Amino acid sequence: MSQVSFLIKGATLVNENKVFKADVRIEGERIAEISTSGLSTKPNEELINAEGLYLIPGMIDDQVHFREPGLTHKAEIYTEAKAAVAGGITSFMEMPNTVPNTLTQELLEDKYQIAGKKALANYSFFMGASNDNLEEVLKTNPEDVCGVKVFMGSSTGNMLVDSEVVLDNLFRNCKMLIATHCEDEATVRANTEAAVEKYGEDIPIEQHPIIRDELACYRSSSKAVELAKKYNTRLHILHISTAKELELFTNAVDLTEKRITAEACIHHLWFTDADYKKYGTRIKWNPAVKFESDRNAIRQAVNDNVIDVIATDHAPHTKEEKANKYAKAPSGGPLVQHALPALFEMYHQGVFSLEKIVDKTSHSLAKLFRIKERGFIREGYYADLVLVNLNDPNIVTPESLHYKCGWSPFEGQEFKAKIEKTFVSGHLAYDQGKFDESKKGLRMKFNA
């Protein structure tokens, strides 16, 4: 079978803190050449005229919940990976709170087998930690698994790790990156009881950031940081939602050496508590979308490199599930298809530069997770590339969605930027609304 070759002509590259025009040649799975002085088309090479378009490394999303196995009425790896690719996400890392929870090496490998057959994007899966599976966790191979996920707060099934002894042993013995969801269960429970006492069974959605408040987040995050410092553990705290937590992190530039890192999610960068009135339980997430002061502080922390990466925490539920009253409506929502368009909207608003967006969605992920040969536009690297039109206004409609759940918190939103084409490991997987599913994504590899 002949090697597929593309020549992308005249694109404006955003890469490694520079914006410049260049031609890029893709041969097979990799970037073969990058030239600022022009490249000529080879025989049997597909020419792509990219004048006026921006070429960026594909987004690497380090936090998604694709719901397979066990919760496939909400989503599945096949559908959500397609939606991700349509949104310019070329690689994802998926969380272990599926059914059954991913708490053994066998269950972890099962998910890799599914993704190998179904995922249009590149993939990796977190190993899950519980109160009683430390031995299994320590068997995880750091060269082909992105990390270990710990719920230090509310969760489902057997995923809440609340044993002090287990946490201590985990942070002491685990040589891999530990990614944590940090909310203090006791604080959340006390706040919930107070809300029930005041409102009965009909708690307003506006109480969500008060029930899952700053203190709940800070108590848990600070405990994780304390343990990581004690044992020099590689700690990555997911979805920071409060200004208070930012004091736990530094803006050290060298991510290859930084031991304690932080993530911001699209919803915490976009929404505030003022949006609950309009969107209701559609924007119910854990941790909660909080206040404008928190959102502004998180945005600033991204710009100041106090927060290291941006992710989605894509976590779909059905419309019917989300339509429940506050206490019964599950937390989470679908975001992978519009994460980059939302970030480019923030670029147009003057919140982030293009260079910062690319750094926090691609370069920094590659450094933080030690991903092999991805996350940059470099000769010899995998061709995970996205062509973006920054000025092609489009409105999010239900018909335009690729999620299995069929809804988005961004419905009705007009975005100025549009994803034109997405290359996954050299394969043109998405092209102006059409998918080519003849080749699947690849399993990501890591430098241990």
C-alpha positions as CSV (number, residue, x, y, z in Angstrom):
1,M,0.0,0.0,0.0
2,S,1.5,3.4,-1.1
3,Q,2.2,6.0,1.5
4,V,-0.3,8.8,1.7
5,S,1.2,12.3,1.2
6,F,-0.2,15.8,1.7
7,L,1.3,19.2,1.1
8,I,-0.2,22.0,3.1
9,K,0.7,25.2,1.3
10,G,0.7,28.7,2.7
11,A,-0.7,28.1,6.2
12,T,0.0,30.4,9.1
13,L,1.5,28.1,11.7
14,V,1.1,28.7,15.5
15,N,3.9,26.7,17.0
16,E,6.4,26.9,19.9
17,N,5.5,30.5,20.7
18,K,5.8,31.7,17.1
19,V,3.3,32.7,14.4
20,F,4.6,32.3,10.8
21,K,3.7,31.3,7.3
22,A,5.1,27.9,6.1
23,D,4.4,24.9,4.0
24,V,4.1,21.5,5.7
25,R,4.5,18.1,4.1
26,I,2.9,15.0,5.6
27,E,4.2,11.5,4.6
28,G,2.5,8.5,6.2
29,E,1.9,9.1,9.9
30,R,4.5,11.9,10.3
31,I,5.5,15.4,9.4
32,A,8.2,15.1,6.7
33,E,9.1,18.7,6.0
34,I,8.4,22.2,7.2
35,S,9.6,25.1,5.0
36,T,9.2,28.9,5.2
37,S,10.6,29.3,1.7
38,G,8.1,27.0,-0.1
39,L,7.8,23.4,-1.1
40,S,7.0,21.9,-4.5
41,T,4.3,19.3,-5.0
42,K,5.5,15.7,-5.4
43,P,3.8,13.2,-7.8
44,N,0.7,11.7,-6.3
45,E,0.7,14.2,-3.4
46,E,-2.5,15.8,-2.3
47,L,-2.2,19.6,-2.3
48,I,-4.1,21.6,0.3
49,N,-4.3,25.3,-0.2
50,A,-4.2,26.7,3.3
51,E,-3.9,30.5,2.5
52,G,-5.8,32.4,5.2
53,L,-6.0,29.4,7.5
54,Y,-4.1,28.7,10.7
55,L,-2.3,25.4,11.2
56,I,-1.9,24.2,14.8
57,P,-0.9,21.0,16.6
58,G,-4.0,19.1,17.5
59,M,-5.4,19.5,21.0
60,I,-4.5,16.8,23.5
61,D,-7.3,16.5,26.0
62,D,-6.1,15.1,29.2
63,Q,-9.5,14.6,30.8
64,V,-12.5,13.0,29.1
65,H,-15.3,10.6,30.1
66,F,-16.4,8.6,27.1
67,R,-18.6,6.3,29.2
68,E,-17.5,2.9,27.7
69,P,-17.9,0.3,29.0
70,G,-21.1,0.3,31.0
71,L,-22.7,3.7,30.4
72,T,-23.0,3.6,26.6
73,H,-26.6,5.0,26.7
74,K,-24.8,8.3,27.4
75,A,-21.8,8.1,25.1
76,E,-19.3,5.6,23.6
77,I,-15.7,5.8,22.5
78,Y,-16.7,5.7,18.8
79,T,-19.1,8.7,18.9
80,E,-17.2,10.9,21.3
81,A,-13.8,10.4,19.6
82,K,-15.5,11.5,16.3
83,A,-16.9,14.6,18.0
84,A,-13.4,15.3,19.5
85,V,-11.8,15.1,16.0
86,A,-14.4,17.4,14.6
87,G,-13.4,19.8,17.3
88,G,-9.7,19.6,16.5
89,I,-8.8,17.3,19.4
90,T,-6.4,14.7,18.0
91,S,-5.6,12.8,21.2
92,F,-7.5,12.1,24.4
93,M,-6.9,10.6,27.9
94,E,-10.0,8.9,29.3
95,M,-11.0,8.5,32.9
96,P,-11.6,5.2,34.8
97,N,-15.1,5.8,36.3
98,T,-16.8,3.6,33.7
99,V,-18.8,0.5,34.7
100,P,-17.0,-1.5,35.9
101,N,-14.5,1.0,37.2
102,T,-11.1,0.6,35.6
103,L,-9.4,-0.8,38.7
104,T,-7.5,-3.8,37.3
105,Q,-4.9,-4.2,34.6
106,E,-7.3,-6.5,32.7
107,L,-10.1,-3.9,32.7
108,L,-7.6,-1.2,31.6
109,E,-6.5,-3.3,28.7
110,D,-10.1,-4.0,27.7
111,K,-10.6,-0.2,27.1
112,Y,-7.4,-0.1,24.9
113,Q,-8.8,-2.9,22.8
114,I,-12.1,-1.1,22.3
115,A,-10.3,2.2,21.3
116,G,-7.9,0.4,18.9
117,K,-11.0,-0.8,16.9
118,K,-13.2,2.3,17.3
119,A,-11.4,5.6,18.2
120,L,-10.8,8.0,15.4
121,A,-8.5,10.0,17.7
122,N,-5.2,8.9,19.4
123,Y,-5.9,7.6,22.9
124,S,-4.7,6.7,26.3
125,F,-6.6,5.6,29.5
126,F,-6.0,6.4,33.1
127,M,-5.6,3.5,35.6
128,G,-8.1,4.0,38.5
129,A,-7.2,4.0,42.2
130,S,-9.5,2.8,45.0
131,N,-9.2,2.2,48.7
132,D,-8.1,-1.4,48.0
133,N,-6.3,-1.8,44.7
134,L,-2.8,-0.4,45.3
135,E,-1.1,-3.6,44.2
136,E,-2.9,-3.4,40.8
137,V,-2.1,0.4,40.4
138,L,1.6,-0.3,40.9
139,K,1.6,-2.8,38.1
140,T,0.8,0.0,35.6
141,N,3.3,0.5,32.8
142,P,4.3,4.2,32.6
143,E,5.4,3.9,29.0
144,D,2.0,3.1,27.6
145,V,-0.5,4.5,30.2
146,C,-0.9,8.2,30.8
147,G,-1.3,8.1,34.6
148,V,-3.2,7.1,37.7
149,K,-6.5,8.8,38.5
150,V,-7.6,9.4,42.1
151,F,-10.9,10.8,43.2
152,M,-10.1,12.7,46.4
153,G,-13.8,13.8,46.7
154,S,-17.2,12.8,45.5
155,S,-17.4,10.0,43.0
156,T,-19.4,6.9,42.1
157,G,-18.9,3.2,42.7
158,N,-15.6,2.3,44.4
159,M,-13.6,5.3,43.1
160,L,-13.6,7.6,46.1
161,V,-10.2,7.2,47.9
162,D,-10.8,8.5,51.4
163,S,-8.5,6.3,53.4
164,E,-5.6,8.3,54.8
165,V,-3.4,5.2,54.9
166,V,-4.1,4.4,51.2
167,L,-3.5,7.9,50.0
168,D,-0.2,8.0,51.9
169,N,0.9,4.7,50.4
170,L,-0.2,5.7,47.0
171,F,1.7,9.0,47.0
172,R,4.7,7.3,48.5
173,N,5.0,4.4,46.1
174,C,3.5,5.5,42.8
175,K,6.2,6.6,40.4
176,M,3.7,7.6,37.7
177,L,1.8,10.9,37.4
178,I,-1.2,11.0,39.8
179,A,-4.1,13.0,38.5
180,T,-6.6,14.0,41.2
181,H,-10.2,15.2,41.4
182,C,-10.1,17.3,44.6
183,E,-13.3,18.1,46.6
184,D,-13.5,17.4,50.3
185,E,-16.4,15.0,50.8
186,A,-17.2,16.0,54.4
187,T,-17.5,19.7,53.4
188,V,-19.7,18.9,50.5
189,R,-21.9,16.7,52.7
190,A,-22.3,19.4,55.4
191,N,-23.1,22.0,52.8
192,T,-25.7,19.7,51.2
193,E,-27.4,19.0,54.5
194,A,-27.6,22.8,55.1
195,A,-29.2,23.3,51.7
196,V,-31.7,20.5,52.2
197,E,-32.6,22.1,55.6
198,K,-33.2,25.4,53.9
199,Y,-34.8,24.4,50.6
200,G,-36.1,20.8,51.1
201,E,-36.0,18.7,48.0
202,D,-36.2,21.6,45.6
203,I,-32.6,23.1,45.9
204,P,-32.0,25.8,43.3
205,I,-29.2,25.1,40.9
206,E,-27.7,28.5,42.0
207,Q,-26.7,26.7,45.2
208,H,-24.3,24.4,43.4
209,P,-21.2,26.6,43.8
210,I,-22.2,27.2,47.4
211,I,-22.6,23.4,48.2
212,R,-19.4,22.6,46.3
213,D,-17.6,25.6,47.5
214,E,-14.1,27.1,47.6
215,L,-13.4,25.5,51.0
216,A,-14.3,22.0,49.7
217,C,-11.9,22.4,46.8
218,Y,-9.1,24.0,48.7
219,R,-9.1,21.5,51.6
220,S,-8.8,18.6,49.2
221,S,-6.3,20.2,46.8
222,S,-4.0,21.4,49.6
223,K,-4.0,17.9,51.0
224,A,-2.9,16.5,47.7
225,V,-0.2,19.1,47.4
226,E,1.0,18.3,50.9
227,L,1.3,14.6,50.1
228,A,3.0,15.3,46.8
229,K,5.6,17.5,48.4
230,K,6.2,15.0,51.2
231,Y,7.0,12.2,48.7
232,N,8.1,14.2,45.6
233,T,5.2,12.7,43.7
234,R,4.2,13.9,40.2
235,L,0.8,15.4,41.0
236,H,-1.6,16.9,38.5
237,I,-4.7,18.5,39.9
238,L,-7.6,18.5,37.5
239,H,-10.2,21.2,36.8
240,I,-9.2,24.0,39.1
241,S,-12.4,26.1,39.8
242,T,-11.4,28.6,42.5
243,A,-9.1,31.5,42.8
244,K,-8.1,30.3,46.3
245,E,-6.5,27.1,45.0
246,L,-4.1,29.0,42.7
247,E,-1.9,29.8,45.7
248,L,-0.9,26.1,45.8
249,F,0.9,26.3,42.4
250,T,3.9,28.0,41.0
251,N,4.6,29.4,37.5
252,A,7.9,27.5,37.0
253,V,8.4,27.4,33.2
254,D,10.1,24.1,32.8
255,L,7.3,21.6,32.8
256,T,9.6,18.6,32.4
257,E,10.9,19.4,35.9
258,K,7.7,20.7,37.5
259,R,6.3,18.1,40.0
260,I,3.0,19.7,40.9
261,T,0.8,20.9,38.0
262,A,-2.7,22.2,37.4
263,E,-5.4,22.1,34.8
264,A,-8.2,24.5,33.9
265,C,-11.3,23.3,32.0
266,I,-13.3,25.1,29.3
267,H,-16.4,25.5,31.4
268,H,-14.5,27.2,34.3
269,L,-12.9,29.5,31.7
270,W,-16.2,30.3,30.0
271,F,-19.2,30.2,32.4
272,T,-19.9,31.9,35.8
273,D,-22.6,31.5,38.4
274,A,-24.6,34.2,36.6
275,D,-25.2,31.6,33.8
276,Y,-27.1,29.1,36.0
277,K,-30.3,31.1,35.5
278,K,-30.1,30.6,31.7
279,Y,-28.6,27.1,31.5
280,G,-29.8,25.4,34.7
281,T,-28.5,21.9,35.3
282,R,-26.9,21.8,31.8
283,I,-23.9,23.6,33.3
284,K,-23.9,21.5,36.5
285,W,-20.4,20.2,36.8
286,N,-18.2,18.9,39.7
287,P,-16.3,21.0,40.7
288,A,-19.0,23.6,40.2
289,V,-18.8,26.6,37.9
290,K,-18.2,29.3,40.5
291,F,-18.0,33.1,40.4
292,E,-16.8,35.7,38.0
293,S,-13.8,36.5,40.3
294,D,-12.9,32.8,40.1
295,R,-13.2,32.6,36.4
296,N,-11.1,35.8,35.9
297,A,-8.4,34.5,38.3
298,I,-8.2,31.1,36.4
299,R,-7.9,32.9,33.1
300,Q,-5.1,35.0,34.5
301,A,-3.4,31.9,36.0
302,V,-3.4,30.4,32.5
303,N,-1.7,33.4,31.1
304,D,0.8,33.5,34.0
305,N,1.6,29.8,33.6
306,V,0.4,29.0,37.1
307,I,-2.1,26.7,35.4
308,D,-0.3,24.4,33.0
309,V,-2.9,22.9,30.7
310,I,-6.5,23.3,29.4
311,A,-8.9,20.4,29.1
312,T,-12.6,19.7,28.7
313,D,-13.7,17.2,31.3
314,H,-16.1,16.0,28.6
315,A,-18.7,14.0,30.6
316,P,-22.0,13.5,28.7
317,H,-25.3,12.6,30.2
318,T,-28.6,12.2,28.4
319,K,-31.0,15.1,28.0
320,E,-33.5,13.3,30.2
321,E,-30.9,12.8,33.0
322,K,-29.9,16.5,32.9
323,A,-33.5,17.6,32.9
324,N,-34.0,16.4,36.5
325,K,-34.2,18.8,39.4
326,Y,-30.9,19.8,41.0
327,A,-30.5,17.0,43.5
328,K,-31.0,14.3,40.9
329,A,-29.4,15.8,37.8
330,P,-26.0,14.3,37.2
331,S,-22.9,16.5,36.9
332,G,-21.0,16.8,33.6
333,G,-21.6,17.8,30.0
334,P,-20.3,17.3,26.5
335,L,-17.5,19.7,25.4
336,V,-14.9,18.1,23.1
337,Q,-16.5,19.4,19.8
338,H,-16.3,23.1,20.8
339,A,-13.4,23.4,23.2
340,L,-11.1,24.9,20.6
341,P,-13.8,27.2,19.1
342,A,-14.5,28.5,22.6
343,L,-10.9,29.2,23.2
344,F,-10.5,31.0,19.8
345,E,-13.6,33.0,20.8
346,M,-11.6,34.0,23.9
347,Y,-8.7,34.9,21.6
348,H,-11.1,37.3,19.7
349,Q,-12.2,38.7,23.0
350,G,-8.5,39.4,24.0
351,V,-8.4,36.9,26.8
352,F,-5.7,34.6,25.4
353,S,-3.2,34.8,22.6
354,L,-3.0,32.1,19.8
355,E,0.4,31.1,21.1
356,K,-1.0,30.6,24.7
357,I,-3.9,28.5,23.4
358,V,-1.6,26.2,21.5
359,D,0.8,26.0,24.4
360,K,-1.9,25.1,26.9
361,T,-3.8,22.6,24.7
362,S,-0.9,20.9,23.1
363,H,2.8,21.7,23.9
364,S,2.4,21.7,27.6
365,L,0.4,18.4,27.6
366,A,3.2,16.8,25.7
367,K,5.8,18.0,28.2
368,L,3.7,17.4,31.3
369,F,2.7,13.8,30.4
370,R,6.0,13.1,28.6
371,I,4.2,12.1,25.4
372,K,6.4,10.7,22.7
373,E,6.6,12.6,19.4
374,R,3.3,14.5,19.7
375,G,2.2,18.0,20.6
376,F,4.4,20.1,18.3
377,I,4.7,20.8,14.6
378,R,8.2,19.3,14.2
379,E,9.8,17.3,11.4
380,G,9.7,13.6,12.4
381,Y,6.8,14.0,14.8
382,Y,3.4,12.5,14.3
383,A,1.2,14.7,12.0
384,D,-1.5,15.6,14.5
385,L,-2.6,18.8,12.9
386,V,-5.6,21.1,12.7
387,L,-6.4,23.7,10.1
388,V,-8.6,26.5,11.5
389,N,-10.4,29.4,9.9
390,L,-10.4,32.0,12.6
391,N,-13.1,34.1,10.8
392,D,-15.9,31.8,9.6
393,P,-18.8,32.5,11.9
394,N,-21.0,29.5,12.7
395,I,-23.8,28.8,15.1
396,V,-23.9,25.6,17.2
397,T,-27.1,23.8,16.4
398,P,-28.4,20.4,17.6
399,E,-28.0,19.1,14.0
400,S,-24.3,20.0,14.0
401,L,-23.5,17.9,17.0
402,H,-21.7,14.5,16.9
403,Y,-22.2,13.5,20.5
404,K,-24.3,10.5,21.2
405,C,-26.2,12.5,23.9
406,G,-27.3,15.0,21.2
407,W,-27.0,18.2,23.2
408,S,-24.4,20.8,24.1
409,P,-24.3,23.7,26.6
410,F,-23.1,25.8,23.6
411,E,-26.3,25.4,21.5
412,G,-27.2,28.7,20.0
413,Q,-23.7,30.1,20.6
414,E,-22.0,31.7,17.6
415,F,-18.3,31.1,17.3
416,K,-16.1,33.1,14.9
417,A,-13.6,30.2,14.4
418,K,-14.3,27.0,12.6
419,I,-12.3,23.8,12.5
420,E,-11.7,23.0,8.8
421,K,-9.6,19.8,8.8
422,T,-8.1,17.5,11.4
423,F,-5.2,15.2,10.7
424,V,-4.7,12.3,13.2
425,S,-1.3,10.6,12.9
426,G,-1.1,11.7,9.3
427,H,-4.6,10.6,8.4
428,L,-7.1,13.3,7.2
429,A,-9.8,12.1,9.6
430,Y,-12.1,15.2,9.4
431,D,-12.5,17.5,6.4
432,Q,-15.1,20.3,6.4
433,G,-17.9,18.3,8.1
434,K,-17.0,14.9,6.6
435,F,-15.2,12.0,8.3
436,D,-12.8,9.4,6.9
437,E,-13.0,6.5,9.3
438,S,-10.8,4.1,7.2
439,K,-7.9,4.5,9.7
440,K,-8.2,4.7,13.5
441,G,-6.1,6.7,16.0
442,L,-3.0,5.3,17.6
443,R,-2.2,4.4,21.3
444,M,0.0,7.2,22.8
445,K,3.4,6.3,24.2
446,F,5.2,8.0,27.0
447,N,8.7,8.6,28.2
448,A,8.7,6.9,31.7
